[in-house]
């Protein structure tokens, strides 16, 4: 096992030490100890379900059921996506300090074990998907293609963050379809807003790995933008907020929607103002603040 030949740092944190030793590599492979990705995947789902419902007061039992199903689905699909990513990157991760202890890179798990876990996660995801409206099911099937191919994009283009945005925000379309049985114009605008949001926060995240990525041949917007990164990230957030406000207009939102969205934007821009791209720890800290940003935007949708 990994703990016998690698540093125990791989199994530190709030969750991993509590698990039986045989489960720990699987939990690391799924990033079960790092829920940030789950929340970033889940927020667009929550936004769309709340918006399509007309706000939290109009959710009803169907809306509550959708929130539960999408929450479980977000965990399953984010875990599956991490496994797909690590299968693609298993020969590169060992050359990067931050990823060297990942189970496939270190040999803690075999490819067969990872594929078996992936099959289980996809099977459970399918059970969730089949409980949704047909339009949402079809969208879910399409999203799997994005999940499978996204890891290849960082080898092909300096804009893999766009493809992550296309992948991570499918919930904005699926949530709306699950509630209304269709994809409205507001849902499409929300989807595009989410893409720009992802483009912004994943660019921040990519600044942690600029040197390692350049060394192993991985491309990213962080490498593309260089010193212009802070300006570009501000632009991406600005477009995302603008489109989010447009969703409110299309949804006949109340003044509370606009007030909370404006509050979230100002609050986050104050944090963004002090961002230091050359500081990996600061990049990670700012990246994680997007969870709070997503919460305030969800609150705005709830008060639609």
Secondary structure in CASP SS format (residue, H / E / C, confidence):
PFRMAT SS
TARGET T0000
AUTHOR 0000-0000-0000
METHOD secondary structure of the structure
MODEL  1
X C 1.00
X H 1.00
X H 1.00
X H 1.00
X H 1.00
X C 1.00
X C 1.00
X H 1.00
X H 1.00
X H 1.00
X H 1.00
X C 1.00
X C 1.00
X C 1.00
X C 1.00
X H 1.00
X H 1.00
X H 1.00
X C 1.00
X C 1.00
X H 1.00
X H 1.00
X H 1.00
X H 1.00
X H 1.00
X H 1.00
X H 1.00
X H 1.00
X H 1.00
X H 1.00
X C 1.00
X C 1.00
X C 1.00
X C 1.00
X C 1.00
X H 1.00
X H 1.00
X H 1.00
X H 1.00
X H 1.00
X H 1.00
X H 1.00
X H 1.00
X H 1.00
X H 1.00
X H 1.00
X H 1.00
X H 1.00
X H 1.00
X H 1.00
X H 1.00
X H 1.00
X H 1.00
X C 1.00
X C 1.00
X H 1.00
X H 1.00
X H 1.00
X C 1.00
X H 1.00
X H 1.00
X H 1.00
X H 1.00
X H 1.00
X H 1.00
X H 1.00
X H 1.00
X H 1.00
X H 1.00
X H 1.00
X H 1.00
X H 1.00
X H 1.00
X H 1.00
X H 1.00
X H 1.00
X H 1.00
X H 1.00
X H 1.00
X H 1.00
X H 1.00
X H 1.00
X H 1.00
X H 1.00
X H 1.00
X H 1.00
X H 1.00
X H 1.00
X H 1.00
X H 1.00
X H 1.00
X H 1.00
X H 1.00
X C 1.00
X C 1.00
X C 1.00
X H 1.00
X H 1.00
X H 1.00
X C 1.00
X C 1.00
X C 1.00
X H 1.00
X H 1.00
X H 1.00
X H 1.00
X C 1.00
X C 1.00
X C 1.00
X C 1.00
X H 1.00
X H 1.00
X H 1.00
X H 1.00
X H 1.00
X H 1.00
X H 1.00
X H 1.00
X H 1.00
X H 1.00
X H 1.00
X H 1.00
X H 1.00
X H 1.00
X H 1.00
X H 1.00
X H 1.00
X H 1.00
X H 1.00
X C 1.00
X C 1.00
X C 1.00
X C 1.00
X H 1.00
X H 1.00
X H 1.00
X H 1.00
X H 1.00
X H 1.00
X H 1.00
X H 1.00
X H 1.00
X H 1.00
X H 1.00
X H 1.00
X H 1.00
X H 1.00
X H 1.00
X H 1.00
X H 1.00
X H 1.00
X H 1.00
X H 1.00
X H 1.00
X H 1.00
X H 1.00
X C 1.00
X C 1.00
X C 1.00
X H 1.00
X H 1.00
X H 1.00
X H 1.00
X H 1.00
X H 1.00
X H 1.00
X H 1.00
X H 1.00
X C 1.00
X H 1.00
X H 1.00
X H 1.00
X H 1.00
X H 1.00
X H 1.00
X H 1.00
X H 1.00
X H 1.00
X H 1.00
X H 1.00
X C 1.00
X C 1.00
X C 1.00
X C 1.00
X H 1.00
X H 1.00
X H 1.00
X H 1.00
X H 1.00
X H 1.00
X H 1.00
X H 1.00
X H 1.00
X H 1.00
X H 1.00
X H 1.00
X H 1.00
X H 1.00
X H 1.00
X H 1.00
X H 1.00
X H 1.00
X H 1.00
X H 1.00
X H 1.00
X H 1.00
X H 1.00
X H 1.00
X H 1.00
X H 1.00
X H 1.00
X H 1.00
X H 1.00
X H 1.00
X H 1.00
X H 1.00
X C 1.00
X C 1.00
X C 1.00
X C 1.00
X H 1.00
X H 1.00
X H 1.00
X H 1.00
X H 1.00
X H 1.00
X H 1.00
X H 1.00
X H 1.00
X H 1.00
X H 1.00
X H 1.00
X H 1.00
X H 1.00
X H 1.00
X H 1.00
X H 1.00
X H 1.00
X H 1.00
X H 1.00
X H 1.00
X H 1.00
X H 1.00
X H 1.00
X H 1.00
X H 1.00
X H 1.00
X H 1.00
X H 1.00
X H 1.00
X C 1.00
X C 1.00
X C 1.00
X C 1.00
X H 1.00
X H 1.00
X H 1.00
X H 1.00
X H 1.00
X H 1.00
X H 1.00
X H 1.00
X H 1.00
X H 1.00
X H 1.00
X H 1.00
X H 1.00
X H 1.00
X H 1.00
X H 1.00
X H 1.00
X H 1.00
X H 1.00
X C 1.00
X C 1.00
X C 1.00
X C 1.00
X C 1.00
X C 1.00
X H 1.00
X H 1.00
X H 1.00
X H 1.00
X H 1.00
X H 1.00
X H 1.00
X H 1.00
X H 1.00
X H 1.00
X H 1.00
X H 1.00
X H 1.00
X H 1.00
X H 1.00
X H 1.00
X H 1.00
X H 1.00
X H 1.00
X H 1.00
X H 1.00
X H 1.00
X H 1.00
X C 1.00
X C 1.00
END
